[in-house]
């Protein structure tokens, strides 16, 4: 069963488990979108997605009209998303912005460049929890493919367990990829909707060392500016 966080007549917010594909593919178990549709016994319309390794909050529209409205909200950067991540590597800087154009690299990967013609933009803060472990609170201001994974790699702190962007041997030692869609906020028909979803999977996320950043980031929105900053 997929955990339902919120549901009304327009949309549903669910908690995606890590390791689950978003879309279904041949010869593999059903993906998140199909599972949610089967569970609700009605059509659902994806309006954004999470990578297979990423857990946390996902919105599905329940009508075509609502899907169109969400498309506009995402296009105008009016859906605030905040993520948790863990790295075992010290970053080049502990907080600030990662900005740059993203270009395709080998085998489906992406890389960050210094150009700013159509940049991916991510604001972040971080906190050391124990030796060789740093937690990150990340707010993407744009929605590029693999944006957060590439941003942390560019800081010298690839996400623990990320088998695409981290060292493959160390990544295989982790029990999951440590990226979690932690919080969502947006305006819908004159009402503000907001959710914060604690991670429920992963040894590092559930460890005693993680309680300090989780306590400090209970209201993650206060740590970031709202909207696009040039």
JOMOBEL-V668222 format. One record per residue. RES is the residue in three letters. D_FIRST is the distance of its C-alpha to the first C-alpha in Angstrom with 2 decimals. Layout:
res = (RES RES)
d_first = (D_FIRST D_FIRST)
//
This chain:
res = (UNK UNK UNK UNK UNK UNK UNK UNK UNK UNK UNK UNK UNK UNK UNK UNK UNK UNK UNK UNK UNK UNK UNK UNK UNK UNK UNK UNK UNK UNK UNK UNK UNK UNK UNK UNK UNK UNK UNK UNK UNK UNK UNK UNK UNK UNK UNK UNK UNK UNK UNK UNK UNK UNK UNK UNK UNK UNK UNK UNK UNK UNK UNK UNK UNK UNK UNK UNK UNK UNK UNK UNK UNK UNK UNK UNK UNK UNK UNK UNK UNK UNK UNK UNK UNK UNK UNK UNK UNK UNK UNK UNK UNK UNK UNK UNK UNK UNK UNK UNK UNK UNK UNK UNK UNK UNK UNK UNK UNK UNK UNK UNK UNK UNK UNK UNK UNK UNK UNK UNK UNK UNK UNK UNK UNK UNK UNK UNK UNK UNK UNK UNK UNK UNK UNK UNK UNK UNK UNK UNK UNK UNK UNK UNK UNK UNK UNK UNK UNK UNK UNK UNK UNK UNK UNK UNK UNK UNK UNK UNK UNK UNK UNK UNK UNK UNK UNK UNK UNK UNK UNK UNK UNK UNK UNK UNK UNK UNK UNK UNK UNK UNK UNK UNK UNK UNK UNK UNK UNK UNK UNK UNK UNK UNK UNK UNK UNK UNK UNK UNK UNK UNK UNK UNK UNK UNK UNK UNK UNK UNK UNK UNK UNK UNK UNK UNK UNK UNK UNK UNK UNK UNK UNK UNK UNK UNK UNK UNK UNK UNK)
d_first = (0.00 3.78 6.33 8.89 12.29 14.60 15.21 18.61 20.36 20.99 17.97 14.50 13.85 10.57 10.32 10.33 10.22 13.66 14.63 12.45 14.82 14.81 16.39 16.28 19.38 21.23 20.76 17.53 13.83 12.36 12.36 10.44 12.51 11.88 8.08 8.57 11.47 10.01 7.44 10.55 12.93 15.42 16.85 15.96 18.62 18.16 20.83 20.47 18.60 17.91 19.14 17.07 18.12 17.40 14.56 14.41 14.94 14.86 16.33 15.96 18.80 18.41 22.04 24.58 26.76 24.23 23.56 27.33 27.61 25.06 26.97 30.04 28.57 27.44 30.78 32.68 30.73 29.77 26.16 26.44 23.99 24.36 23.01 23.38 24.75 26.55 29.54 31.85 34.80 37.08 37.11 40.39 39.90 37.75 37.04 37.97 37.12 36.39 37.82 38.77 38.32 35.75 36.98 35.47 36.21 35.84 32.91 30.59 31.27 32.88 35.61 37.08 40.70 43.22 43.62 42.43 42.78 39.07 37.61 34.16 34.34 32.36 33.36 32.45 33.34 32.83 33.36 34.37 32.49 34.17 36.30 34.76 31.74 31.63 28.88 28.92 27.92 28.01 28.47 28.82 31.32 30.78 27.89 29.15 27.27 26.75 28.78 27.64 27.64 31.15 32.33 31.70 33.24 36.25 36.65 36.86 33.53 30.90 27.36 26.75 24.81 25.44 26.67 28.21 30.22 30.75 32.92 31.19 32.22 31.08 27.79 26.99 27.57 24.69 21.20 19.75 21.22 21.88 21.14 18.76 18.66 19.76 21.05 21.55 24.39 26.00 28.10 26.91 29.49 31.49 28.76 27.51 23.78 22.86 19.91 20.04 16.96 17.84 16.58 14.45 15.06 18.54 21.61 23.76 21.50 21.17 24.82 27.55 29.30 26.56 26.98 30.17 28.94 25.81 28.23 30.61 28.04 26.26 27.67 27.53 29.10 32.45 33.05 33.29 35.41 34.01 34.60 36.33 39.16 41.74)
//
